Amino acid sequence: MISHSVQLRVLYRDTDKMGVVYHANYLAFFEAARNELFRSINLPYSELEARGIVTPIIHASLDYKSPAYYDDVITIKATLVELPLVRMRVQYEITNEAGTLLTTGETILGYVNIERQRPCRAPKELIDGLQQYFEE
């Protein structure tokens, strides 16, 4: 298992008329944390794309516990919970500065060969780069 956290300040554009983070924006927060998770281990998405692989989201779920508000500093923790051979499952937790759990969620991503426009397995470079984090 491997985790990485990022902090973001909630911007006005992220909120609705009530000053609460608009529900769909949590998926953007998840994406930011997921991107930084892979960047932290020197496997940015841009490298996968350069190798002809994209990773579309095939499932997303969120569980709202408590709202985030304009100007809050939130921490988004992304955790890759298993070695991503055929699919990549990432779990998330969002907390505020007081440590209150605001949101949990999960995304599942597949792998698609850009040239063939067909699903494929994870690239060997990705598996090799992640293997060390899943050895017991």
Backbone bond lengths (Angstrom), bond angles and torsions (degrees), N, CA, C in turn:
res aa  C-N    CA-C-N  psi(-1)  N-CA   C-N-CA  omega(-1)  CA-C   N-CA-C  phi
1 M - - - 1.455 - - 1.533 107.71 -
2 I 1.327 114.95 143.06 1.464 120.37 178.01 1.524 108.43 -138.82
3 S 1.333 115.09 137.17 1.467 121.67 -179.61 1.516 110.32 -128.98
4 H 1.321 114.11 155.85 1.462 121.07 174.62 1.524 106.98 -152.00
5 S 1.323 116.39 141.62 1.465 121.32 -180.00 1.516 110.78 -118.91
6 V 1.328 114.83 146.97 1.462 121.72 173.93 1.521 108.16 -131.11
7 Q 1.312 115.40 151.23 1.459 120.36 176.02 1.522 108.87 -111.72
8 L 1.326 114.92 138.87 1.460 121.77 177.12 1.519 108.83 -135.83
9 R 1.303 115.57 148.56 1.464 120.20 171.65 1.514 107.42 -95.29
10 V 1.326 116.71 131.84 1.453 121.43 178.39 1.524 108.42 -69.08
11 L 1.309 115.48 122.43 1.461 121.54 179.79 1.524 110.14 -92.32
12 Y 1.302 114.91 161.65 1.462 120.15 179.33 1.525 110.80 -56.98
13 R 1.334 116.73 -38.88 1.461 120.98 -179.51 1.536 113.09 -63.15
14 D 1.328 116.92 -20.03 1.470 121.51 -179.01 1.523 112.69 -81.13
15 T 1.329 117.16 -9.65 1.464 120.13 -171.26 1.533 112.10 -107.80
16 D 1.320 113.84 165.29 1.461 120.47 175.47 1.527 108.87 -98.15
17 K 1.300 116.33 -169.79 1.470 121.58 -176.71 1.534 112.31 -62.25
18 M 1.336 116.80 -22.60 1.466 120.93 -178.85 1.526 112.76 -89.97
19 G 1.358 116.69 0.48 1.457 120.32 -179.96 1.522 113.46 81.86
20 V 1.327 116.45 9.32 1.458 123.28 179.95 1.532 108.18 -99.08
21 V 1.329 116.86 144.03 1.464 119.55 178.25 1.526 108.97 -57.87
22 Y 1.324 115.30 126.35 1.460 122.46 177.51 1.528 108.79 -63.00
23 H 1.330 117.25 135.51 1.463 122.27 -169.38 1.533 114.48 -55.09
24 A 1.319 118.71 -39.14 1.467 120.61 -177.63 1.527 112.43 -69.07
25 N 1.317 117.86 -21.54 1.464 120.29 -178.79 1.523 112.59 -69.18
26 Y 1.312 118.01 -19.04 1.459 119.46 177.16 1.529 110.82 -62.39
27 L 1.323 116.89 -32.54 1.472 119.72 177.28 1.526 110.84 -65.37
28 A 1.329 117.54 -35.81 1.471 120.65 175.65 1.529 110.22 -67.13
29 F 1.332 116.72 -38.06 1.471 119.77 176.20 1.526 109.93 -63.22
30 F 1.335 116.68 -41.91 1.469 120.59 177.40 1.533 110.00 -59.16
31 E 1.330 116.00 -44.30 1.464 119.90 -178.82 1.528 111.12 -61.68
32 A 1.316 117.18 -41.44 1.462 120.56 179.20 1.532 110.45 -59.85
33 A 1.317 116.65 -45.19 1.464 120.56 -179.61 1.526 111.62 -67.67
34 R 1.324 116.34 -39.77 1.471 120.70 179.79 1.530 110.00 -64.27
35 N 1.318 117.53 -43.85 1.457 120.68 177.96 1.521 111.44 -60.87
36 E 1.316 117.06 -43.80 1.457 120.44 -179.28 1.527 112.08 -70.66
37 L 1.328 117.41 -30.17 1.468 120.93 174.57 1.530 109.16 -57.76
38 F 1.318 116.37 -49.88 1.466 119.18 -177.95 1.525 112.18 -72.69
39 R 1.304 117.32 -33.38 1.466 120.06 175.71 1.537 109.81 -64.37
40 S 1.340 117.56 -34.64 1.468 121.59 -178.09 1.523 112.92 -65.22
41 I 1.321 116.87 -21.36 1.468 120.27 178.82 1.527 110.87 -112.46
42 N 1.332 115.31 22.41 1.468 122.59 175.97 1.527 113.89 59.82
43 L 1.342 115.96 36.06 1.461 121.39 175.06 1.533 110.24 -130.82
44 P 1.336 117.33 60.72 1.470 118.49 -178.19 1.523 111.64 -65.49
45 Y 1.325 115.07 154.89 1.462 120.71 179.80 1.520 111.98 -56.08
46 S 1.321 117.00 -31.70 1.467 120.09 -178.69 1.525 111.63 -59.46
47 E 1.338 116.92 -31.39 1.470 119.88 177.00 1.520 111.35 -69.40
48 L 1.334 117.06 -40.14 1.463 119.57 176.46 1.520 110.29 -61.78
49 E 1.318 116.11 -45.62 1.462 120.18 -179.92 1.522 111.08 -62.28
50 A 1.321 117.03 -38.34 1.468 120.55 177.73 1.525 110.95 -63.69
51 R 1.322 116.00 -25.76 1.468 120.80 178.01 1.529 111.84 -92.03
52 G 1.342 116.48 6.73 1.459 120.18 174.87 1.512 115.20 86.68
53 I 1.338 117.22 20.88 1.467 121.44 -178.42 1.526 109.50 -123.09
54 V 1.334 116.55 133.23 1.459 121.90 170.66 1.521 108.25 -118.01
55 T 1.340 116.00 160.63 1.463 120.93 -174.64 1.531 110.60 -127.15
56 P 1.322 117.39 81.07 1.465 118.89 179.72 1.526 111.97 -71.77
57 I 1.320 115.18 147.89 1.461 120.03 174.54 1.521 108.09 -75.51
58 I 1.324 116.00 128.82 1.465 120.10 178.85 1.534 111.75 -111.39
59 H 1.330 115.86 -8.59 1.462 120.46 176.01 1.524 107.96 -158.43
60 A 1.325 115.94 140.67 1.468 120.94 174.68 1.517 108.14 -143.87
61 S 1.326 116.05 138.56 1.466 120.71 175.55 1.519 108.74 -141.35
62 L 1.332 114.88 147.57 1.462 121.80 -179.75 1.510 108.74 -137.96
63 D 1.321 115.02 147.87 1.461 121.23 175.25 1.527 106.61 -131.59
64 Y 1.320 115.31 110.58 1.464 121.24 -177.51 1.521 109.31 -84.36
65 K 1.316 116.14 124.89 1.464 122.01 -178.87 1.530 111.49 -103.66
66 S 1.334 115.08 -43.29 1.449 122.11 -176.23 1.529 107.05 -156.06
67 P 1.322 118.93 146.19 1.460 119.72 -175.52 1.528 113.84 -75.52
68 A 1.315 114.08 153.00 1.463 122.32 167.63 1.521 106.10 -104.14
69 Y 1.339 116.03 147.86 1.458 121.24 -174.21 1.525 110.46 -122.28
70 Y 1.326 113.93 164.46 1.449 121.00 174.71 1.528 110.56 -50.94
71 D 1.322 115.90 134.33 1.458 126.73 176.59 1.533 114.02 76.95
72 D 1.333 118.20 -1.25 1.468 119.77 172.82 1.526 109.43 -64.93
73 V 1.318 116.28 146.66 1.462 121.07 168.38 1.518 105.63 -99.17
74 I 1.324 114.83 119.38 1.460 119.83 -178.13 1.527 109.53 -113.34
75 T 1.327 114.43 151.71 1.453 121.37 175.34 1.513 107.63 -112.76
76 I 1.322 115.55 126.83 1.459 121.58 179.18 1.521 107.33 -111.66
77 K 1.309 116.02 118.29 1.462 121.67 179.18 1.523 108.50 -105.29
78 A 1.323 116.08 124.09 1.463 122.44 177.00 1.519 108.31 -109.14
79 T 1.322 116.79 132.31 1.460 121.88 -178.79 1.517 109.75 -128.24
80 L 1.311 115.51 122.57 1.457 121.66 172.91 1.522 105.11 -86.44
81 V 1.321 117.34 111.65 1.462 121.18 -167.47 1.522 114.56 -91.07
82 E 1.336 116.38 -14.50 1.458 119.20 179.14 1.519 108.88 -150.92
83 L 1.314 116.29 157.58 1.455 120.45 178.39 1.525 108.35 -62.34
84 P 1.326 118.07 122.64 1.468 121.41 -171.46 1.527 113.55 -84.24
85 L 1.315 117.23 82.03 1.458 120.67 -177.22 1.533 112.44 -79.45
86 V 1.322 116.78 -54.81 1.465 121.35 -178.58 1.517 110.80 -108.27
87 R 1.311 115.78 -34.48 1.457 123.11 177.27 1.519 108.41 -134.86
88 M 1.319 114.40 156.35 1.456 120.31 179.21 1.532 107.92 -113.79
89 R 1.335 116.99 115.94 1.466 121.50 -179.58 1.525 108.41 -106.48
90 V 1.334 115.13 120.37 1.462 121.20 -178.67 1.527 108.12 -121.87
91 Q 1.327 115.88 130.31 1.464 121.34 177.19 1.529 108.91 -106.82
92 Y 1.337 115.52 151.82 1.453 121.47 -173.84 1.526 111.45 -133.02
93 E 1.326 114.20 149.74 1.465 122.41 169.50 1.517 107.30 -137.02
94 I 1.321 115.52 133.57 1.451 120.61 175.98 1.522 107.51 -118.04
95 T 1.336 115.12 128.44 1.462 121.18 178.38 1.530 108.69 -126.97
96 N 1.330 115.03 160.30 1.468 119.10 175.00 1.528 109.13 -97.66
97 E 1.330 116.73 -175.56 1.471 120.37 -177.01 1.522 113.12 -64.28
98 A 1.328 117.36 -25.03 1.463 120.96 178.43 1.525 111.64 -81.50
99 G 1.341 116.74 -4.39 1.461 120.87 -179.11 1.520 113.64 87.18
100 T 1.321 117.45 6.58 1.464 121.25 178.84 1.520 109.64 -71.21
101 L 1.328 116.38 130.09 1.458 121.31 176.64 1.520 108.66 -72.56
102 L 1.335 116.49 119.91 1.455 121.78 -177.00 1.526 112.60 -98.74
103 T 1.315 115.82 -43.25 1.462 120.59 -173.73 1.521 109.42 -151.40
104 T 1.324 115.57 143.56 1.459 121.20 168.72 1.520 107.14 -123.68
105 G 1.306 116.23 159.64 1.456 118.54 179.37 1.506 112.00 -172.28
106 E 1.315 113.52 179.96 1.455 120.69 -179.02 1.519 108.87 -152.96
107 T 1.312 116.17 142.88 1.457 121.03 168.66 1.521 107.80 -125.83
108 I 1.304 114.82 148.28 1.459 121.61 172.60 1.519 106.03 -122.00
109 L 1.319 115.25 126.71 1.452 121.58 -178.97 1.521 109.32 -115.04
110 G 1.308 115.55 143.96 1.458 121.16 174.04 1.518 109.22 -101.81
111 Y 1.309 116.02 -178.51 1.461 122.23 176.27 1.524 107.34 -121.64
112 V 1.318 116.44 133.91 1.454 121.32 179.01 1.523 108.52 -130.49
113 N 1.337 115.31 130.81 1.451 121.98 174.05 1.528 107.36 -75.16
114 I 1.325 116.96 118.05 1.466 121.80 -175.48 1.527 111.27 -60.00
115 E 1.306 117.02 -46.03 1.467 121.46 -175.80 1.527 111.85 -63.69
116 R 1.317 116.60 -44.96 1.474 120.92 -177.48 1.522 113.50 -88.54
117 Q 1.355 115.97 -15.77 1.472 120.93 -175.29 1.533 110.98 55.03
118 R 1.329 114.41 43.25 1.467 121.23 -178.48 1.528 109.41 -132.48
119 P 1.326 116.61 147.84 1.469 119.15 174.38 1.526 110.64 -60.09
120 C 1.319 114.89 150.68 1.462 120.56 178.90 1.528 108.70 -148.63
121 R 1.302 115.14 173.87 1.463 120.61 175.41 1.532 109.45 -81.00
122 A 1.305 114.78 165.69 1.467 120.16 176.84 1.524 109.88 -61.87
123 P 1.318 117.25 141.92 1.463 120.05 177.74 1.529 111.30 -63.28
124 K 1.302 115.65 145.57 1.459 121.85 -179.40 1.533 111.26 -55.58
125 E 1.342 117.47 -39.06 1.467 120.95 -179.62 1.530 111.28 -60.50
126 L 1.326 116.39 -37.89 1.460 120.63 179.35 1.527 110.08 -67.54
127 I 1.314 116.47 -48.42 1.475 120.96 -179.71 1.524 109.88 -61.34
128 D 1.327 116.97 -46.51 1.469 120.78 179.65 1.532 111.00 -60.45
129 G 1.331 117.21 -40.20 1.456 121.20 -179.58 1.517 113.80 -69.14
130 L 1.330 116.33 -26.73 1.468 120.71 -177.46 1.523 114.01 -98.19
131 Q 1.300 117.57 -18.35 1.470 122.68 -173.95 1.530 112.50 -49.49
132 Q 1.315 117.24 -42.53 1.466 121.24 -176.24 1.522 112.89 -60.74
133 Y 1.329 117.90 -26.91 1.466 121.54 -177.36 1.528 112.56 -81.26
134 F 1.325 115.99 -8.96 1.457 119.60 -176.46 1.520 113.05 -118.67
135 E 1.326 116.59 7.23 1.463 120.68 176.85 1.513 108.43 -82.07
136 E 1.280 116.30 136.25 1.478 121.42 -177.32 1.502 110.60 -86.10
